[in-house]
Amino acid sequence: MLQMASFTGFLRTILIILLIYYGLKILMRIFAPFLVRYMSKKMQERFGDQFQQQQHANDRNRPKEGETVIDKMPNKAKTSDKKVGEYIDYEEID
């Protein structure tokens, strides 16, 4: 058998929902600064660790003093012996 919800039960449910909503809103105002501060510290640590790893990688790849390093291969000669096509000399006719 179906039971009809009473008006007082409905108001009680709405009141509970509003209390939970405003309670969470107040708690977030209190704890949000701590949460943001904690997250920013964690991100700062993470970026610091990545920076340290980058520095160690650069130190390992750095040549020793007095060592000669060539970073780039010399360019090949631009001229080639390939025939690109036949050159045809022409004159303009007016």
N, C-alpha and C positions, 0 to 999 in steps of 0.2 A: 504494500500500500504506500502511496506517495505521501510524503509529509510536506506541508507547506512551510516555507521559512517564515519565521515571524519577523516583524519589523524591528524588534529589539535585537534579534540575532544578527540581522543585516547591519544595523548601526554598530553593534559590537565588532563585527568583522571589519567594517570600514575604519573604526577607531583603532583597532589593532594594526591594520595596514599603515595608517598614518603615523602611529607611534613608532613602528619599526622604521619607516622612511625617515622621519625626523631624527630618530635616535642614531641611525647610521650617518645621517648628514652631520650631526654634531660630532660624532666620533671621528669622522673623516677630517673635520676641521682641526681636531686635536692631533690626530696621528699622521696626517698628510705631510707636515714639514719633516717629521722624523723619517718617514718613508722615503721622501725625496732626497734627504740628506744621505741616507743609507745607500740608495741607488746611485747617487752621484759619486760617493766614495768607491763603490764597487767598480763603476765605469772608469774612474781615475786609476785605480789599481790595474785594471785590465789594459788600459792604454799604456800605462807605465811599463807593464810586463812586455807588451808588444814592442815598445820602444827599445827596451833592453835587449830583446831578442834580435832586433834589427841592428843594433850597435854591435852585438857579438858577431853577427853574420858579416857585417862590414869589416870588422877587425880581422876575421879569418880570411876574407878574400883580399885584404890589402896586401900588396907586395912588400917584401922585406926591403929594408934600406939598402940601396945600391943595386937592386934588381931592376932590369929593364923589362918593361911590359909593353907589348904592342896591342892596342885595343882593336884596331881595325885593319883589315886586309887591304893592301894597295889595290887601287882600281886597275882593271885590265885596260889595255889600249882600246881607244874608241874606234880606231880604224879596223876594218875587216876586209878580207880578201874576197868576200862573197860579192857576186854581181847581183845588184838589186834590180837592175833592168837595163834596157838599151836606151842610150841617150840619142835623141833625134833632134838635129839642128833644124830650125824652121825660120822662115821669114814671114813677116806680116804683109799681106797684100791689101792695099787700100782700094 
